[in-house]
Amino acid sequence: MISVSRLVRKFTPNNINTRADIKRFSRKIMSVSHQNIGFHQPRLVAKKVLAKPQSEGEGAVVRRSIGRPELKSLDPFLMLDEFSVSPPAGFPDHPHRGFETVTYVLQGGITHQDFGGHKGTIHAGEVQWMTAGRGIVHSEMPAGEGTQTGLQLWINLSSKDKMIEPRYQELRKDEIPSAEKDGVEVRVIAGESMGVHSPVYTRTPSMFLDFVLKPNSQFHQSVPESWNAFVYIIEGEGVFGTPNSSPILAHHMLVLGPGDGLSAWNKSLNPLRFILVGGEPLNEPVVQHGPFVMNTQAEIDKTIEDYYYGKNGFEMAKQWRSK
């Protein structure tokens, strides 16, 4: 059975001369993809954004990819930061309303506490999926000495869910399902891969997969065709979309184009680590004022009033201070 890479080598710009050649090439790619990799149309890289360091919180540094001028949002995703923080820096008391935050620690630990009495620490390989809903005030601070690193993703909530009660889903390292095959390891934070499913409930339907590809390995992952999706490279360099694409280095965000799956190759001598995230677009207006995300300016004005006067979800905001 012919492989996709052999097919790409067979059809080059020098021998694809007519519209019929292009159609024949596309049909063969789709046929091979369907037979070998479980989906029909591979997603190609539509946009590449380098996440450059910037200051955030108090003394912390983040590499922001979603939520910067080059990529203000990717429905339903509002922000993605790769953070690096060392004591005494951190993210002291601050509010949220109207969306969810997903914090995934890569190194060290982050201690979280909020005005409702919830407190805990997540360490490397652990995740907190927080639904801010109608309102939370909390702090996120380094749990120990040295540099603590991780990822934080903001996922928008639909208009019907923006004012729900806050809730948490926290998974320890051994509670995150994982699988390994042919030099590829995946940790399933949300969604499904290699036949394993995450227990996380995603109010806005989404997937969050952490892949490590050993040198000379490849993987093909289905992604719902109607969803938006992206890759963020944590470590190493990888080839995405087609096997003859140029390798892309760490700290790049790759917005994926139309299709129902992603193909990735590690052609380097070192491991490749990246996350693949996808979500169902809400297709709703987004009005954002810092940590408040609603659908209209009137709702933002009301949120600021609620926070200032301590009402409608922010009743404990004035009295509470983290310790």
N, C-alpha and C positions, 0 to 999 in steps of 0.2 A: 504494500500500500504506500503510495507516494506521500511524503511529508510536506508540511507547509513550507519549510525552509527550502527543500529541493524544488518545490513548485516556484517559489520566488526566484531562485537562481535560474530556473529554466526560462521564465518570462522576464526579460529585462527591457529597459527603455529602447534598446537597439532592435529588439524583435517584436515589440508591440507597436505596430505601425497603423493599424486601422481600428475603427470603432468595433468591428467584429472581434478583433484580437482582445480588446479591452473587455468586452462582454464575456468572451470565452474564459479569460483570466479570472474575472470576478466569479463566474459560475464554478470554476474549479476550486478557488479559494473557499467559497461557501460550502461546497461539497466536502472538501477535506476537513474543514473546521467542524462541520456537523458530525462527521464520522469519528474524528480523533479527539475532539476537545469539548464536545457536549453543547456547543452553541453554534448559531448560524453566522452571525456577523460580529467579528472582533472589533472592539472599540479602539480607535486610534487616539493618539494624543492631539487634542484640539488646541491646547494652550499650555505653556510652561511658565511657571512663576518661581523665581528664586526668593526664598524667605530670608530676608536680610535682618540682622539683629537690630532691635530697638529697645528702649527703656520702657518698663511697664511696672505698675504697682509702686512699691517703695524699694528701689535698688535692684529690682529683678531685671533680667534680660529675656526677651522673647524673640523668636523668629516667627513673624506673622506672615501667613500665606493667604488665607481667606480673611477679608476684612481690611485689606490695604488698597490703595488707589488702583492697582492693576487688576484686582479681583475683589470687588466690594462684597460680593456674596455669591453663593451658588445654591440656589433654592433646593432643599430647605436649610442649608448650612450657612451660618452667619459669620463664623470666625474659626480659624484654626491657629493655635500658637504652639510652638515647641519652646518650652520654658526652661530656664536655667536660673536657679536661685540658691544663694548661700546665706546663712544667718549673718547679720540680723535682718537682711532683706526679706521681702515676701509680699503677700497680697493681704493687707490688713482689712478690717471691717468694711464691707461694701455690699450694696443691695443688688437684687436681680428681680425682674418680672417678665413673664411672657415667653420663656423658652427653657431649654434644658442645657446643662453643661455635662460633658463627659471628660473626666480627668483620668488619664492613664499614665502611671508613673513608670519611667524607664530606669531611673537610678535614684537610690536613696529613699526618701519618704516625704509625704506631705500630710500635715495635720490640719484637719478641718473642724470648725465649730460654728454653730449658728445660734440665732436668738431664740430658737425653739428648744434648745437643750441638746440637740444632736451634736455629738463629738466623736471623732475617731481619726485614725491614721491609716493611710494606705501606703504600701511599700512597693518596691520595684516589681513589676509584673501584675499589679493589682489595679482595679478600676472602681471609680465612683461615678454612677450615672444619676445625676441630680435633676429632678424636675422642679424648677423654681416656681412655676405656676403663678399664683396671684401675688407671691412675694416672699423673699428670703433675704435676710441680712446675715452675712457669714464672713469668716476669714479663712485664708489658705496660707499656711506658713511652713517653712522647712522643718522637718521632724528631727534633724540631727545636724552634726557638724559636716562641713564639706559641701560640695555642690550636689543639689538635688535637681533632677531633670525629668521631663515628661511632656505629654501632649495634653492640650485642652481644646475640645471641640464644642462649639455652640450650635445647637440644633433648634430651629424655630418650632414653635407650637402653632397649631391652627387656631383660628379665632375662637372656636368653641372650647378650646382647651387652655387658653391663656390664663384664665382665672380659676383653674382647679387648685386643689390643696397641694402644697409641696409634698414631695416624696423622694425617697432615696432607694437606689439599688446598688449594693456594694458587693463586689466579688473579690475574694482572696485569690492568691495565685493558683492554688490547687483547685479552685472552683471554676476557673475559666477553661472550658473544653478545648482540647487541642488534638491535633492529628499530624502524622508524618508519613510521607511516601516519596520515594525516588529523590531523596535529597532536598525535599521541601517540607518545612514545618509551618503549621498555621495555628494561631491562637484565635478562637472565635469569640470575640467580645460581644458582638451582636450579629444575628443572622445565622448563616449556615455555610459550611465548607467541608469538603471531603467526607460528607455524610454525618458530620457532627453539628449540633445545634446549641446556640447559647440560650440560657434561661432568661436573659434580659428581655423585658417587655419594652418594645419601642413604640411609644405613643404616636410619634411620627414614623411610619415604617422606614427602617433603615438597616444597614449592615456596616459592621466595623471589624475588619480582619487584619491581623498582624502576621505578616509572612516573613520567613527567613529562607532564602534560597542558597544552598551551597553552590560553589563554583561548578559550572557546566550543567546546571539543572534548569528546568523550566516548569511553568505551571499555567493552567488555564482555568479561570474561574468564571462561572456564570454570574451575570448581573441583570436584574430585571430591566427589560428594554425601555420602559417608561421612566426609569429613575435617572437622576443625575448622579455622577460618580467621579471620584478623583483618587489619585495616588499621591502619597507623600513619602518621599524616600528618607529614611532615618539614617541608614548606614550603607556604604558601598556604592556601586553603580549598577544600573540595570537597563535592559532593553525592553521596551513596552510597545504593544500594538502589533508590530510585524518584526520578524527576526532580523531584517536588514536595516532597522532603524538605528540611529546613533545612540550610544549609551548616554544615560543621564545620571548626574551625580547627586549625592546626598543634599538635603535641604531644599530640594525642588518639589514644588506642587505641580502635578500634571492633571489638568482638567481633561476628562475623557469625552470623546465624541459619541455619536449614536452607535448603537449596537446592543448585543445581549450577552457580552462576555469580555473578559480581559485576558490577554496572553502576555506573559512576562518571562524573560530569559536572564540568567546570570552567566555572562560570558567572560567574567573577570576571574582573577585568582583568589578573590576574597569573598566572604559572605555578603549577600545583599539582603537588607532588611527594609521593608516598606509596609505602610498600611494601605489597604484598599477600603474606601468608604463610599457608600452609595445611599441614596435616600429618595423617597417619593416626593416630587415637588408639591408644594402647597398651592402654588399659583394664587397667592393672596398679596395684597399690598403690605409692604414692610415700612414702618416708620420707627426708626431707632434713635434713642437718646442715651448714649453710653450703655449702661447695663439694663436699660428698659427697652423692650421690643414689643410694639403693638401694631395695630393695623391703620390707625388714623392719628393725626396730630392731636385731636381732642382727647383720645385715649392716653396719649403720652402726657398731656397737660394734667389729666386726672391722676395719672400714676405719680407724677411729681408732687401733686397736692397730697395724695394719700401717704406718700413717704414723709413729706415734711410735717404733716399733722398726725402721723401715726394711726392710720385707719385702713380698713379694707385689706387686711393682710399684713400691714406694717405696724400693728398695735404695740409690739414690743421693741420697735426700732429705737425709740428715744432712750429707753432705760438700759438697753443691753450694750455691753462692751465685752469683747473677747478677752480671755485671760492668757 
